[in-house]
Amino acid sequence: MSPERWVLASLSLSMLLSSLGTSIANVGLPTLAQAFSAPFQQVQWVVLAYLLAITTLIVSVGRLGDLIGRRRLLLAGILVFTMSSVLCGTAPTLGLLIAARAAQGLGAAVMMALTMAFVSAAVPKARTGSAMGLLGTMSAVGTALGPTLGGFLIAAFGWPAIFLVNLPLGALALVLARRHLPADCQSPTLDRAQFDPAGTLLLALTLAAYALAMTIGRGSFGPLNVALLLVAVAGVGLFLRVEATATSPLVPLGMFRNPRLGAGFAMSALVTTVVMATLVVGPFYLSGALALDAARVGIVMSCGPLAAALTGVPAGRCVDRYGPHRSGIVGLVAMAAGATALIMLPTHIGVPGYVAPLVVVTAGYALFQAANNTAVMADIQPDQRGVISGLLNLSRNLGLITGASVMGAVFALGVASTHSVMAGPATVAVGMRITFTVAAALICVALAIAWVSHSPFRRALWPSPKLVKHSDME
């Protein structure tokens, strides 16, 4: 293989492992509850610790990669992920397992944040879309493979196997990355920006408060959720104030003078919220309204990630051929059409009426993500690739968290607003229609953002499309 293909192979495996770590543990929660004689409220932290670590640290590790070298940090991240996986598989208590999962999330944050940054540096611009599509495919494969592989490993070898499987895969990723990733550029240290500890701590605490507010209580908002959300809002204000006065800010606010960046982050969060709605609401609708058993629900639900996996590479080629803006618009239109079809078709056609729109939504999502990642990462200053990649992944994670909580709450509200007794098939169908009406509206908002960010009126107001350097922002 050519050196470029070896680089993509190592980055793809890193993306696969971090995505697999997100989904493989979910299927093991009932087994872990039995193994440690713990209630679900405690066992769910096996999933939450991983998600929180990624969400709170992904921007910081991206910035750290810009400062100390992306290759060096990525190798360390893969090593931390692999060793933490071993600690997870050998943990004697639930508390140690949760702590090891948090450390595993740290390694995954490094791997997620730096893979896209490496693509921008190692792949020619004409093939960036194809590379982004490949990474999107590997992310979808990891997400789709997790529940199936996890169920098989637990049945055959017990729960430790869902973590220990990362040992050989992580070792392979480490060897490939060490051998084939390009060396870090040795730049003079005189003009190099420093790390921003105050901004890093504030952002981590703010994101942790938001993530906890959205996940504690499993969709029902109580006083603790409201308090955490208020802390997150206050944290955003403090973070912006600190970053505006910092000499070397973690997130240079001047980069948002480029509307393409802000639009890309906002659209990524919106569309990921919609995709998460299919994963959260789908099982309830398939079992409650269409009366499918657990096995058939799993098969139908796998159609979405499978469609995203199959679409990823062709989507990247479309981006290279037709450009990120056109491709992104097509992806958003497909998602809007699929979400609208989910409002109507399943009620009349049944399972095929659910599967077909789901495939359209997830295929459109794959095309949009390849286009959006390519557009955002284009023309980025080399010393900002890590932090921009981290912000892109952060917007995706915030969409996942928001989709799981808010869209789940919308569905519950829709079901409760029709009948206060038992949720029958018709009641569940009403909740489904309300949820995807909201989802279609969110995609329309994303389309509006895409249009405004590329309109002649916008270019007249903000004529400069490129990022400025740190020295220009201060």
Contacts in CASP RR format, 6 or more apart in sequence:
PFRMAT RR
TARGET T0000
AUTHOR 0000-0000-0000
METHOD contacts of the structure
MODEL  1
MSPERWVLASLSLSMLLSSLGTSIANVGLPTLAQAFSAPFQQVQWVVLAY
LLAITTLIVSVGRLGDLIGRRRLLLAGILVFTMSSVLCGTAPTLGLLIAA
RAAQGLGAAVMMALTMAFVSAAVPKARTGSAMGLLGTMSAVGTALGPTLG
GFLIAAFGWPAIFLVNLPLGALALVLARRHLPADCQSPTLDRAQFDPAGT
LLLALTLAAYALAMTIGRGSFGPLNVALLLVAVAGVGLFLRVEATATSPL
VPLGMFRNPRLGAGFAMSALVTTVVMATLVVGPFYLSGALALDAARVGIV
MSCGPLAAALTGVPAGRCVDRYGPHRSGIVGLVAMAAGATALIMLPTHIG
VPGYVAPLVVVTAGYALFQAANNTAVMADIQPDQRGVISGLLNLSRNLGL
ITGASVMGAVFALGVASTHSVMAGPATVAVGMRITFTVAAALICVALAIA
WVSHSPFRRALWPSPKLVKHSDME
1 9 0 8 1.000
3 180 0 8 1.000
4 122 0 8 1.000
4 123 0 8 1.000
6 176 0 8 1.000
6 179 0 8 1.000
6 180 0 8 1.000
7 118 0 8 1.000
7 122 0 8 1.000
7 123 0 8 1.000
7 180 0 8 1.000
7 181 0 8 1.000
7 182 0 8 1.000
8 119 0 8 1.000
8 123 0 8 1.000
8 131 0 8 1.000
8 134 0 8 1.000
9 176 0 8 1.000
9 180 0 8 1.000
10 173 0 8 1.000
10 176 0 8 1.000
10 177 0 8 1.000
10 180 0 8 1.000
10 181 0 8 1.000
11 115 0 8 1.000
11 118 0 8 1.000
11 119 0 8 1.000
11 135 0 8 1.000
11 177 0 8 1.000
12 134 0 8 1.000
12 135 0 8 1.000
12 138 0 8 1.000
13 138 0 8 1.000
13 169 0 8 1.000
13 170 0 8 1.000
13 172 0 8 1.000
13 173 0 8 1.000
13 176 0 8 1.000
14 74 0 8 1.000
14 78 0 8 1.000
14 111 0 8 1.000
14 115 0 8 1.000
14 173 0 8 1.000
14 177 0 8 1.000
15 111 0 8 1.000
15 112 0 8 1.000
15 115 0 8 1.000
15 135 0 8 1.000
15 136 0 8 1.000
15 138 0 8 1.000
15 139 0 8 1.000
16 138 0 8 1.000
16 139 0 8 1.000
16 141 0 8 1.000
16 142 0 8 1.000
16 169 0 8 1.000
17 78 0 8 1.000
17 81 0 8 1.000
17 108 0 8 1.000
17 111 0 8 1.000
17 166 0 8 1.000
17 169 0 8 1.000
17 170 0 8 1.000
17 173 0 8 1.000
18 54 0 8 1.000
18 81 0 8 1.000
18 107 0 8 1.000
18 108 0 8 1.000
18 111 0 8 1.000
18 112 0 8 1.000
19 138 0 8 1.000
19 139 0 8 1.000
19 140 0 8 1.000
19 141 0 8 1.000
19 142 0 8 1.000
19 143 0 8 1.000
20 142 0 8 1.000
20 143 0 8 1.000
20 145 0 8 1.000
20 146 0 8 1.000
20 149 0 8 1.000
20 166 0 8 1.000
21 50 0 8 1.000
21 104 0 8 1.000
21 108 0 8 1.000
21 146 0 8 1.000
21 166 0 8 1.000
22 50 0 8 1.000
22 51 0 8 1.000
22 54 0 8 1.000
22 108 0 8 1.000
22 143 0 8 1.000
23 142 0 8 1.000
23 143 0 8 1.000
23 144 0 8 1.000
23 145 0 8 1.000
23 146 0 8 1.000
23 147 0 8 1.000
24 145 0 8 1.000
24 146 0 8 1.000
24 147 0 8 1.000
24 149 0 8 1.000
24 150 0 8 1.000
24 162 0 8 1.000
24 165 0 8 1.000
25 46 0 8 1.000
25 47 0 8 1.000
25 50 0 8 1.000
25 101 0 8 1.000
25 162 0 8 1.000
25 163 0 8 1.000
26 47 0 8 1.000
26 147 0 8 1.000
27 146 0 8 1.000
27 147 0 8 1.000
27 150 0 8 1.000
27 151 0 8 1.000
27 154 0 8 1.000
27 162 0 8 1.000
28 150 0 8 1.000
28 151 0 8 1.000
28 154 0 8 1.000
28 159 0 8 1.000
28 162 0 8 1.000
29 40 0 8 1.000
29 43 0 8 1.000
29 44 0 8 1.000
29 46 0 8 1.000
29 47 0 8 1.000
31 154 0 8 1.000
31 158 0 8 1.000
31 159 0 8 1.000
32 38 0 8 1.000
32 43 0 8 1.000
32 46 0 8 1.000
32 94 0 8 1.000
32 97 0 8 1.000
32 159 0 8 1.000
33 39 0 8 1.000
33 40 0 8 1.000
33 43 0 8 1.000
35 159 0 8 1.000
36 43 0 8 1.000
36 93 0 8 1.000
36 94 0 8 1.000
36 97 0 8 1.000
38 94 0 8 1.000
42 94 0 8 1.000
43 94 0 8 1.000
45 98 0 8 1.000
45 101 0 8 1.000
46 94 0 8 1.000
46 97 0 8 1.000
46 98 0 8 1.000
46 101 0 8 1.000
47 101 0 8 1.000
48 211 0 8 1.000
48 215 0 8 1.000
49 98 0 8 1.000
49 99 0 8 1.000
49 101 0 8 1.000
49 102 0 8 1.000
49 105 0 8 1.000
50 101 0 8 1.000
50 102 0 8 1.000
50 104 0 8 1.000
50 105 0 8 1.000
50 108 0 8 1.000
51 211 0 8 1.000
51 215 0 8 1.000
51 397 0 8 1.000
51 400 0 8 1.000
51 401 0 8 1.000
52 102 0 8 1.000
52 208 0 8 1.000
52 211 0 8 1.000
52 212 0 8 1.000
53 101 0 8 1.000
53 102 0 8 1.000
53 103 0 8 1.000
53 104 0 8 1.000
53 105 0 8 1.000
53 106 0 8 1.000
53 108 0 8 1.000
53 109 0 8 1.000
54 105 0 8 1.000
54 108 0 8 1.000
54 109 0 8 1.000
54 112 0 8 1.000
54 393 0 8 1.000
54 397 0 8 1.000
55 207 0 8 1.000
55 208 0 8 1.000
55 211 0 8 1.000
55 394 0 8 1.000
55 397 0 8 1.000
55 398 0 8 1.000
55 401 0 8 1.000
56 203 0 8 1.000
56 204 0 8 1.000
56 205 0 8 1.000
56 207 0 8 1.000
56 208 0 8 1.000
56 211 0 8 1.000
57 105 0 8 1.000
57 106 0 8 1.000
57 109 0 8 1.000
57 204 0 8 1.000
58 109 0 8 1.000
58 112 0 8 1.000
58 113 0 8 1.000
58 390 0 8 1.000
58 393 0 8 1.000
58 394 0 8 1.000
58 397 0 8 1.000
59 113 0 8 1.000
59 203 0 8 1.000
59 250 0 8 1.000
59 251 0 8 1.000
59 387 0 8 1.000
59 390 0 8 1.000
59 391 0 8 1.000
59 394 0 8 1.000
60 200 0 8 1.000
60 203 0 8 1.000
60 204 0 8 1.000
60 250 0 8 1.000
61 73 0 8 1.000
61 106 0 8 1.000
61 109 0 8 1.000
61 110 0 8 1.000
61 113 0 8 1.000
61 114 0 8 1.000
61 390 0 8 1.000
62 73 0 8 1.000
62 110 0 8 1.000
62 113 0 8 1.000
62 114 0 8 1.000
62 117 0 8 1.000
62 386 0 8 1.000
62 387 0 8 1.000
62 389 0 8 1.000
62 390 0 8 1.000
63 195 0 8 1.000
63 196 0 8 1.000
63 200 0 8 1.000
63 250 0 8 1.000
63 251 0 8 1.000
63 386 0 8 1.000
63 387 0 8 1.000
64 73 0 8 1.000
64 195 0 8 1.000
65 72 0 8 1.000
65 73 0 8 1.000
65 113 0 8 1.000
65 114 0 8 1.000
65 117 0 8 1.000
65 386 0 8 1.000
66 117 0 8 1.000
66 383 0 8 1.000
66 384 0 8 1.000
66 385 0 8 1.000
66 386 0 8 1.000
66 387 0 8 1.000
67 192 0 8 1.000
67 193 0 8 1.000
67 194 0 8 1.000
67 195 0 8 1.000
69 184 0 8 1.000
70 114 0 8 1.000
70 117 0 8 1.000
70 118 0 8 1.000
70 121 0 8 1.000
70 184 0 8 1.000
70 385 0 8 1.000
70 386 0 8 1.000
71 177 0 8 1.000
71 181 0 8 1.000
71 182 0 8 1.000
71 183 0 8 1.000
71 184 0 8 1.000
72 184 0 8 1.000
73 110 0 8 1.000
73 114 0 8 1.000
74 110 0 8 1.000
74 111 0 8 1.000
74 114 0 8 1.000
74 115 0 8 1.000
74 118 0 8 1.000
74 177 0 8 1.000
74 181 0 8 1.000
75 174 0 8 1.000
75 177 0 8 1.000
75 178 0 8 1.000
75 181 0 8 1.000
76 110 0 8 1.000
77 106 0 8 1.000
77 107 0 8 1.000
77 110 0 8 1.000
77 111 0 8 1.000
78 107 0 8 1.000
78 110 0 8 1.000
78 111 0 8 1.000
78 170 0 8 1.000
78 173 0 8 1.000
78 174 0 8 1.000
78 177 0 8 1.000
79 174 0 8 1.000
80 103 0 8 1.000
80 104 0 8 1.000
80 106 0 8 1.000
80 107 0 8 1.000
80 110 0 8 1.000
81 104 0 8 1.000
81 105 0 8 1.000
81 107 0 8 1.000
81 108 0 8 1.000
81 110 0 8 1.000
81 111 0 8 1.000
81 166 0 8 1.000
81 170 0 8 1.000
82 166 0 8 1.000
82 167 0 8 1.000
82 170 0 8 1.000
82 171 0 8 1.000
82 173 0 8 1.000
82 174 0 8 1.000
84 100 0 8 1.000
84 101 0 8 1.000
84 103 0 8 1.000
84 104 0 8 1.000
84 105 0 8 1.000
84 106 0 8 1.000
84 107 0 8 1.000
85 104 0 8 1.000
85 163 0 8 1.000
85 164 0 8 1.000
85 165 0 8 1.000
85 166 0 8 1.000
85 167 0 8 1.000
85 170 0 8 1.000
86 163 0 8 1.000
86 164 0 8 1.000
86 167 0 8 1.000
87 96 0 8 1.000
87 100 0 8 1.000
87 103 0 8 1.000
88 97 0 8 1.000
88 100 0 8 1.000
88 101 0 8 1.000
88 104 0 8 1.000
88 160 0 8 1.000
88 163 0 8 1.000
89 97 0 8 1.000
89 100 0 8 1.000
89 159 0 8 1.000
89 160 0 8 1.000
89 163 0 8 1.000
89 164 0 8 1.000
90 160 0 8 1.000
91 97 0 8 1.000
91 100 0 8 1.000
104 163 0 8 1.000
112 390 0 8 1.000
112 393 0 8 1.000
113 386 0 8 1.000
113 389 0 8 1.000
113 390 0 8 1.000
113 393 0 8 1.000
114 386 0 8 1.000
114 389 0 8 1.000
115 135 0 8 1.000
115 389 0 8 1.000
116 132 0 8 1.000
116 135 0 8 1.000
116 373 0 8 1.000
116 377 0 8 1.000
116 385 0 8 1.000
116 389 0 8 1.000
116 390 0 8 1.000
116 392 0 8 1.000
116 393 0 8 1.000
117 377 0 8 1.000
117 385 0 8 1.000
117 386 0 8 1.000
117 388 0 8 1.000
117 389 0 8 1.000
117 390 0 8 1.000
118 181 0 8 1.000
119 128 0 8 1.000
119 131 0 8 1.000
119 132 0 8 1.000
119 135 0 8 1.000
119 377 0 8 1.000
120 128 0 8 1.000
120 377 0 8 1.000
120 378 0 8 1.000
120 380 0 8 1.000
120 385 0 8 1.000
120 389 0 8 1.000
121 182 0 8 1.000
121 382 0 8 1.000
121 385 0 8 1.000
122 181 0 8 1.000
122 182 0 8 1.000
123 131 0 8 1.000
125 378 0 8 1.000
126 320 0 8 1.000
127 320 0 8 1.000
128 319 0 8 1.000
128 320 0 8 1.000
128 374 0 8 1.000
128 377 0 8 1.000
128 378 0 8 1.000
129 316 0 8 1.000
129 317 0 8 1.000
129 319 0 8 1.000
129 320 0 8 1.000
129 324 0 8 1.000
129 370 0 8 1.000
129 371 0 8 1.000
129 373 0 8 1.000
129 374 0 8 1.000
130 313 0 8 1.000
130 316 0 8 1.000
130 317 0 8 1.000
130 319 0 8 1.000
130 320 0 8 1.000
131 316 0 8 1.000
132 316 0 8 1.000
132 319 0 8 1.000
132 369 0 8 1.000
132 370 0 8 1.000
132 373 0 8 1.000
132 374 0 8 1.000
132 377 0 8 1.000
133 312 0 8 1.000
133 313 0 8 1.000
133 315 0 8 1.000
133 316 0 8 1.000
133 319 0 8 1.000
133 366 0 8 1.000
133 369 0 8 1.000
133 370 0 8 1.000
133 373 0 8 1.000
134 312 0 8 1.000
134 313 0 8 1.000
134 316 0 8 1.000
135 373 0 8 1.000
136 308 0 8 1.000
136 312 0 8 1.000
136 366 0 8 1.000
136 369 0 8 1.000
136 370 0 8 1.000
137 308 0 8 1.000
137 309 0 8 1.000
137 310 0 8 1.000
137 311 0 8 1.000
137 312 0 8 1.000
137 313 0 8 1.000
137 366 0 8 1.000
140 305 0 8 1.000
140 306 0 8 1.000
140 308 0 8 1.000
140 309 0 8 1.000
140 312 0 8 1.000
140 362 0 8 1.000
140 366 0 8 1.000
141 305 0 8 1.000
141 309 0 8 1.000
142 305 0 8 1.000
143 305 0 8 1.000
144 302 0 8 1.000
144 304 0 8 1.000
144 305 0 8 1.000
144 306 0 8 1.000
144 308 0 8 1.000
144 309 0 8 1.000
147 298 0 8 1.000
148 302 0 8 1.000
149 162 0 8 1.000
149 165 0 8 1.000
150 161 0 8 1.000
150 162 0 8 1.000
151 162 0 8 1.000
153 161 0 8 1.000
153 162 0 8 1.000
153 165 0 8 1.000
154 161 0 8 1.000
154 162 0 8 1.000
185 382 0 8 1.000
191 471 0 8 1.000
192 383 0 8 1.000
193 248 0 8 1.000
193 383 0 8 1.000
193 470 0 8 1.000
194 247 0 8 1.000
194 248 0 8 1.000
195 248 0 8 1.000
195 250 0 8 1.000
196 243 0 8 1.000
196 246 0 8 1.000
196 248 0 8 1.000
196 249 0 8 1.000
196 250 0 8 1.000
198 242 0 8 1.000
198 246 0 8 1.000
199 239 0 8 1.000
199 242 0 8 1.000
199 243 0 8 1.000
199 246 0 8 1.000
199 249 0 8 1.000
199 250 0 8 1.000
200 250 0 8 1.000
202 235 0 8 1.000
202 238 0 8 1.000
202 239 0 8 1.000
202 242 0 8 1.000
203 239 0 8 1.000
203 250 0 8 1.000
203 251 0 8 1.000
205 231 0 8 1.000
205 235 0 8 1.000
206 231 0 8 1.000
206 232 0 8 1.000
206 235 0 8 1.000
206 236 0 8 1.000
206 238 0 8 1.000
206 239 0 8 1.000
207 232 0 8 1.000
207 394 0 8 1.000
207 398 0 8 1.000
209 228 0 8 1.000
209 229 0 8 1.000
209 231 0 8 1.000
209 232 0 8 1.000
209 235 0 8 1.000
210 228 0 8 1.000
210 229 0 8 1.000
210 232 0 8 1.000
210 398 0 8 1.000
210 401 0 8 1.000
211 401 0 8 1.000
212 228 0 8 1.000
213 225 0 8 1.000
213 226 0 8 1.000
213 228 0 8 1.000
213 229 0 8 1.000
213 231 0 8 1.000
213 232 0 8 1.000
214 225 0 8 1.000
214 401 0 8 1.000
214 402 0 8 1.000
214 404 0 8 1.000
214 405 0 8 1.000
214 406 0 8 1.000
215 401 0 8 1.000
215 404 0 8 1.000
215 405 0 8 1.000
216 224 0 8 1.000
216 225 0 8 1.000
216 228 0 8 1.000
217 225 0 8 1.000
219 405 0 8 1.000
219 408 0 8 1.000
219 409 0 8 1.000
219 412 0 8 1.000
220 409 0 8 1.000
221 409 0 8 1.000
240 253 0 8 1.000
242 249 0 8 1.000
243 249 0 8 1.000
243 250 0 8 1.000
243 251 0 8 1.000
243 252 0 8 1.000
243 253 0 8 1.000
244 253 0 8 1.000
247 474 0 8 1.000
248 470 0 8 1.000
249 473 0 8 1.000
250 387 0 8 1.000
251 387 0 8 1.000
251 391 0 8 1.000
252 384 0 8 1.000
252 470 0 8 1.000
252 473 0 8 1.000
253 473 0 8 1.000
254 468 0 8 1.000
254 473 0 8 1.000
255 261 0 8 1.000
255 384 0 8 1.000
255 388 0 8 1.000
255 467 0 8 1.000
255 468 0 8 1.000
255 473 0 8 1.000
256 262 0 8 1.000
257 462 0 8 1.000
257 464 0 8 1.000
257 468 0 8 1.000
258 462 0 8 1.000
258 464 0 8 1.000
258 465 0 8 1.000
258 466 0 8 1.000
258 467 0 8 1.000
259 452 0 8 1.000
259 453 0 8 1.000
259 458 0 8 1.000
259 462 0 8 1.000
260 375 0 8 1.000
260 376 0 8 1.000
260 453 0 8 1.000
260 465 0 8 1.000
261 376 0 8 1.000
261 388 0 8 1.000
261 391 0 8 1.000
261 467 0 8 1.000
262 453 0 8 1.000
263 449 0 8 1.000
263 450 0 8 1.000
263 452 0 8 1.000
263 453 0 8 1.000
264 372 0 8 1.000
264 375 0 8 1.000
264 376 0 8 1.000
264 392 0 8 1.000
264 395 0 8 1.000
264 449 0 8 1.000
264 453 0 8 1.000
265 376 0 8 1.000
265 391 0 8 1.000
265 392 0 8 1.000
265 394 0 8 1.000
265 395 0 8 1.000
266 395 0 8 1.000
266 446 0 8 1.000
266 449 0 8 1.000
267 332 0 8 1.000
267 368 0 8 1.000
267 372 0 8 1.000
267 446 0 8 1.000
267 449 0 8 1.000
267 450 0 8 1.000
268 369 0 8 1.000
268 372 0 8 1.000
268 392 0 8 1.000
268 395 0 8 1.000
268 396 0 8 1.000
268 399 0 8 1.000
269 395 0 8 1.000
269 396 0 8 1.000
269 398 0 8 1.000
269 399 0 8 1.000
269 402 0 8 1.000
270 399 0 8 1.000
270 442 0 8 1.000
270 443 0 8 1.000
270 445 0 8 1.000
270 446 0 8 1.000
270 449 0 8 1.000
271 332 0 8 1.000
271 335 0 8 1.000
271 365 0 8 1.000
271 368 0 8 1.000
271 369 0 8 1.000
271 442 0 8 1.000
271 443 0 8 1.000
271 446 0 8 1.000
272 365 0 8 1.000
272 395 0 8 1.000
272 396 0 8 1.000
272 398 0 8 1.000
272 399 0 8 1.000
272 400 0 8 1.000
272 403 0 8 1.000
273 399 0 8 1.000
273 400 0 8 1.000
273 402 0 8 1.000
273 403 0 8 1.000
273 406 0 8 1.000
273 407 0 8 1.000
273 439 0 8 1.000
273 442 0 8 1.000
274 335 0 8 1.000
274 339 0 8 1.000
274 361 0 8 1.000
274 365 0 8 1.000
274 403 0 8 1.000
274 407 0 8 1.000
274 439 0 8 1.000
274 442 0 8 1.000
274 443 0 8 1.000
275 361 0 8 1.000
275 362 0 8 1.000
275 365 0 8 1.000
276 399 0 8 1.000
276 400 0 8 1.000
276 402 0 8 1.000
276 403 0 8 1.000
276 404 0 8 1.000
276 407 0 8 1.000
277 403 0 8 1.000
277 407 0 8 1.000
277 408 0 8 1.000
277 411 0 8 1.000
277 435 0 8 1.000
277 436 0 8 1.000
277 439 0 8 1.000
278 304 0 8 1.000
278 342 0 8 1.000
278 358 0 8 1.000
278 361 0 8 1.000
278 362 0 8 1.000
279 301 0 8 1.000
279 404 0 8 1.000
280 403 0 8 1.000
280 404 0 8 1.000
280 407 0 8 1.000
280 408 0 8 1.000
280 411 0 8 1.000
281 407 0 8 1.000
281 408 0 8 1.000
281 411 0 8 1.000
281 431 0 8 1.000
281 432 0 8 1.000
281 435 0 8 1.000
281 436 0 8 1.000
282 301 0 8 1.000
282 354 0 8 1.000
282 432 0 8 1.000
283 297 0 8 1.000
283 298 0 8 1.000
283 301 0 8 1.000
284 411 0 8 1.000
284 428 0 8 1.000
285 346 0 8 1.000
285 354 0 8 1.000
285 428 0 8 1.000
285 429 0 8 1.000
285 432 0 8 1.000
286 292 0 8 1.000
286 296 0 8 1.000
286 297 0 8 1.000
286 300 0 8 1.000
286 301 0 8 1.000
286 351 0 8 1.000
286 354 0 8 1.000
287 293 0 8 1.000
287 294 0 8 1.000
287 297 0 8 1.000
288 423 0 8 1.000
288 424 0 8 1.000
288 425 0 8 1.000
288 428 0 8 1.000
289 346 0 8 1.000
289 424 0 8 1.000
289 425 0 8 1.000
289 426 0 8 1.000
289 428 0 8 1.000
289 429 0 8 1.000
289 432 0 8 1.000
290 346 0 8 1.000
290 350 0 8 1.000
290 351 0 8 1.000
290 354 0 8 1.000
290 425 0 8 1.000
291 425 0 8 1.000
292 300 0 8 1.000
292 351 0 8 1.000
300 351 0 8 1.000
300 354 0 8 1.000
300 355 0 8 1.000
300 358 0 8 1.000
303 355 0 8 1.000
303 358 0 8 1.000
303 359 0 8 1.000
303 362 0 8 1.000
304 358 0 8 1.000
304 359 0 8 1.000
304 361 0 8 1.000
304 362 0 8 1.000
305 362 0 8 1.000
307 358 0 8 1.000
307 359 0 8 1.000
307 362 0 8 1.000
307 363 0 8 1.000
307 366 0 8 1.000
308 362 0 8 1.000
308 363 0 8 1.000
308 365 0 8 1.000
308 366 0 8 1.000
311 362 0 8 1.000
311 363 0 8 1.000
311 364 0 8 1.000
311 366 0 8 1.000
311 367 0 8 1.000
312 366 0 8 1.000
312 367 0 8 1.000
312 370 0 8 1.000
315 327 0 8 1.000
315 363 0 8 1.000
315 364 0 8 1.000
315 366 0 8 1.000
315 367 0 8 1.000
315 369 0 8 1.000
315 370 0 8 1.000
315 371 0 8 1.000
316 327 0 8 1.000
316 367 0 8 1.000
316 370 0 8 1.000
316 371 0 8 1.000
316 374 0 8 1.000
318 327 0 8 1.000
318 330 0 8 1.000
318 367 0 8 1.000
318 370 0 8 1.000
319 327 0 8 1.000
319 328 0 8 1.000
319 367 0 8 1.000
319 370 0 8 1.000
319 371 0 8 1.000
319 374 0 8 1.000
323 371 0 8 1.000
323 374 0 8 1.000
324 371 0 8 1.000
324 372 0 8 1.000
324 374 0 8 1.000
324 375 0 8 1.000
324 378 0 8 1.000
325 371 0 8 1.000
325 375 0 8 1.000
325 450 0 8 1.000
325 454 0 8 1.000
327 367 0 8 1.000
327 368 0 8 1.000
327 370 0 8 1.000
327 371 0 8 1.000
328 367 0 8 1.000
328 368 0 8 1.000
328 371 0 8 1.000
328 372 0 8 1.000
328 450 0 8 1.000
329 447 0 8 1.000
329 450 0 8 1.000
330 364 0 8 1.000
330 367 0 8 1.000
331 364 0 8 1.000
331 365 0 8 1.000
331 367 0 8 1.000
331 368 0 8 1.000
331 371 0 8 1.000
332 364 0 8 1.000
332 368 0 8 1.000
332 443 0 8 1.000
332 446 0 8 1.000
332 447 0 8 1.000
332 450 0 8 1.000
333 447 0 8 1.000
334 360 0 8 1.000
334 361 0 8 1.000
334 363 0 8 1.000
334 364 0 8 1.000
334 367 0 8 1.000
335 360 0 8 1.000
335 361 0 8 1.000
335 364 0 8 1.000
335 365 0 8 1.000
335 368 0 8 1.000
335 443 0 8 1.000
336 440 0 8 1.000
336 443 0 8 1.000
336 444 0 8 1.000
336 447 0 8 1.000
337 357 0 8 1.000
337 360 0 8 1.000
338 357 0 8 1.000
338 358 0 8 1.000
338 360 0 8 1.000
338 361 0 8 1.000
339 357 0 8 1.000
339 361 0 8 1.000
339 436 0 8 1.000
339 439 0 8 1.000
339 440 0 8 1.000
339 443 0 8 1.000
340 436 0 8 1.000
340 440 0 8 1.000
341 353 0 8 1.000
341 356 0 8 1.000
341 357 0 8 1.000
341 360 0 8 1.000
342 354 0 8 1.000
342 357 0 8 1.000
342 358 0 8 1.000
342 361 0 8 1.000
342 432 0 8 1.000
342 436 0 8 1.000
342 439 0 8 1.000
343 432 0 8 1.000
343 433 0 8 1.000
343 436 0 8 1.000
343 437 0 8 1.000
343 440 0 8 1.000
344 433 0 8 1.000
345 353 0 8 1.000
345 354 0 8 1.000
345 356 0 8 1.000
345 357 0 8 1.000
346 353 0 8 1.000
346 354 0 8 1.000
346 357 0 8 1.000
346 429 0 8 1.000
346 432 0 8 1.000
347 429 0 8 1.000
347 433 0 8 1.000
373 392 0 8 1.000
376 388 0 8 1.000
376 392 0 8 1.000
377 385 0 8 1.000
377 388 0 8 1.000
377 389 0 8 1.000
377 392 0 8 1.000
379 465 0 8 1.000
379 466 0 8 1.000
379 467 0 8 1.000
380 388 0 8 1.000
380 467 0 8 1.000
381 467 0 8 1.000
381 469 0 8 1.000
383 470 0 8 1.000
384 467 0 8 1.000
407 435 0 8 1.000
407 438 0 8 1.000
407 439 0 8 1.000
408 435 0 8 1.000
410 431 0 8 1.000
410 434 0 8 1.000
410 435 0 8 1.000
410 438 0 8 1.000
411 431 0 8 1.000
411 432 0 8 1.000
411 434 0 8 1.000
411 435 0 8 1.000
413 434 0 8 1.000
414 430 0 8 1.000
414 431 0 8 1.000
414 434 0 8 1.000
414 435 0 8 1.000
415 423 0 8 1.000
415 427 0 8 1.000
415 428 0 8 1.000
415 430 0 8 1.000
415 431 0 8 1.000
417 430 0 8 1.000
418 426 0 8 1.000
418 427 0 8 1.000
418 430 0 8 1.000
418 431 0 8 1.000
419 427 0 8 1.000
452 458 0 8 1.000
END
